[in-house]
């Protein structure tokens, strides 16, 4: 029976889609809530529109900075864990080189 290679394409934009969905949900709910609250308190429609636009701008900046800081801290955490793992592996090799050699032979 001939062997055909398994070709499967996976969606790789999961984090981007997640960020867009969360941003859209937060970015739409807050201005509508603000406009609803202001429309009951203020008689001028102009004030409500300007306040809504100002909130959209401020919310966009806040969400962008939040996403940037989250991605930066995630990258820093990953880097620290990688360094920590390499240090542990070196200590393990120095203390018990026979165990390292034995386990690597089993893998082969």
VOGU-3710 file (C-alpha; in Angstrom, 3 decimals, decimal comma):
1> xxxxxxxxxx> 0,000/0,000/0,000  1,571/3,347/-0,988  2,304/5,811/1,774  1,018/9,307/1,118  2,353/12,159/3,228  -0,074/13,660/5,675  -0,547/17,299/4,767  -2,738/19,226/7,137  -2,915/22,974/7,398  -3,565/24,421/10,819
11> xxxxxxxxxx> -4,819/27,863/11,690  -1,922/29,732/13,291  -3,530/33,066/14,150  -5,205/31,973/17,384  -3,633/34,613/19,621  -4,359/37,386/17,140  -7,991/36,353/16,775  -8,310/36,140/20,571  -6,911/39,651/20,977  -9,214/41,034/18,297
21> xxxxxxxxxx> -12,320/39,407/19,788  -11,527/40,584/23,315  -10,641/44,055/22,063  -13,802/44,335/19,979  -16,035/43,172/22,801  -14,464/45,553/25,295  -14,135/48,318/22,724  -17,823/48,181/21,831  -19,405/47,599/25,221  -17,754/50,438/27,112
31> xxxxxxxxxx> -18,580/53,263/24,635  -22,196/52,109/24,389  -22,479/51,971/28,179  -20,921/55,424/28,455  -23,245/56,839/25,794  -26,268/55,286/27,467  -25,321/56,738/30,837  -24,539/60,164/29,451  -27,662/60,341/27,304  -29,760/60,067/30,452
41> xxxxxxxxxx> -27,715/62,662/32,328  -26,908/65,216/29,612  -29,405/66,907/27,322  -26,924/67,638/24,519  -26,358/64,891/21,948  -23,107/66,601/20,941  -21,596/65,946/24,389  -22,619/62,285/24,246  -21,003/61,798/20,795  -17,784/63,592/21,757
51> xxxxxxxxxx> -17,522/61,626/25,020  -18,086/58,356/23,136  -15,380/59,183/20,586  -12,979/60,217/23,350  -13,605/56,942/25,150  -12,996/54,948/21,951  -9,633/56,696/21,494  -8,632/56,257/25,135  -9,790/52,647/25,177  -7,823/51,856/22,023
61> xxxxxxxxxx> -4,650/53,264/23,544  -5,223/51,399/26,801  -5,917/48,091/25,053  -2,877/48,507/22,827  -0,589/49,260/25,752  -2,063/46,391/27,741  -1,502/43,933/24,894  2,050/45,221/24,378  2,942/44,878/28,053  1,364/41,425/28,245
71> xxxxxxxxxx> 3,322/40,210/25,206  6,541/41,734/26,538  6,171/40,148/29,969  5,265/36,808/28,366  8,443/36,914/26,256  10,552/37,845/29,291  9,030/34,996/31,307  9,724/32,522/28,512  13,337/33,708/28,264  13,846/33,362/32,024
81> xxxxxxxxxx> 12,372/29,861/32,031  14,652/28,871/29,155  17,730/30,142/31,031  16,557/28,390/34,202  16,050/25,127/32,353  19,508/25,305/30,779  21,080/25,946/34,211  19,249/22,982/35,716  20,356/20,745/32,887  23,989/21,798/33,337
91> xxxxxxxxxx> 23,813/21,150/37,094  22,253/17,766/36,437  25,005/16,870/33,964  27,731/17,885/36,420  26,265/16,037/39,407  25,109/12,866/37,696  26,754/12,445/34,305  26,127/8,685/34,346  22,364/9,212/34,585  22,426/11,635/31,705
101> xxxxxxxx> 24,334/9,207/29,519  22,065/6,336/30,469  18,876/8,254/29,718  20,208/9,554/26,408  21,067/6,001/25,301  17,526/4,884/26,026  16,159/7,585/23,759  18,215/6,418/20,787
//
